[in-house]
Amino acid sequence: MLLRHAKADWSQDADHERPLADRGRQEAPLAGRRLADAGITPGLTLCSTAARTRETWKLVVTELPHRPRTVYDERIYEASLGELIALLNETPEDVDDLLLIGHNPGIHALADALAGEAEGDILPRMNRSGFPTSAFAVLTFDGEWKSVEHGTARLIDFWTPH
């Protein structure tokens, strides 16, 4: 699962420390409820260290049936597509379901790159939307985390709060 942080407030000068805007505080729990309603619960969450991603996760996780292990990783902030794939490749093999919370353009690029296949119109719909704040994509793949690369996954869900 790939989740873009909720809408952030632009009044903070330091990008890494920007908190969520009111709209973001309203939309983040909606994403959590949608994940819970779909029966999607991560075993591990990797979250950027930016304030807006940490705050998004705190609002999302309250809607899930249980709190997964969470790792805050500074490498997610401003990560390139290749760096994000490398991070996925490091996921322990005992993790079945992973949630990565990050930023655009990386999260959108990652979802698009991994999706070798997609159900119905999900891929064009995701690409038309531009992967807005609080949106998430759900992908599946066969194999080990170290083998995740371009085109190895199937995009099975894409949700936006708008």
C-alpha positions, 0 to 999 in steps of 0.5 A: 500500500502506498499512501501520500500524506494528507494536505499540508499547511504551507505557512511553515517555512521549513518544508520538513516541518510543515503540519497538516492543514485542516483539510488534511486532518479531516481527510487522513482518517477517511483514508484509514477508514477506507483501508479498514473497510476494505480489510487492508491492515499492514503488518509494517508501516514505513513512514517518512520523518516529515511532520505531515507524514507522521501526522497523517499516520497518527490519524490513519492508524486510529481507524485501523483494527490494530496498530502495526509496527511502524518505522519512521525512515528519513530516506523516504523524504525526497526519495527518488523512484529508485531509492523507494524501490531499494527501500521496498527491497529491504523489507523483511520477508516475514512482512506480508503487507506493507504500508509506505507513507510518503510524498509526491512525486515519489509515491505516484511514480512508485505506484505507476512503475510497479504496476505491470498490470491493473484491474479495470480502469484503475491505472489510467484513473490514478494517472489522471488524478495525479495522486492527490493528498490522502490518496492511496494505491494497493498493489499485489505481487508474487515473490520476495520483497527483494525482487520488487522492481518495475512492472512486478505488481498488479494495481488492485485499488486506488482511492482518493478522498475527493 
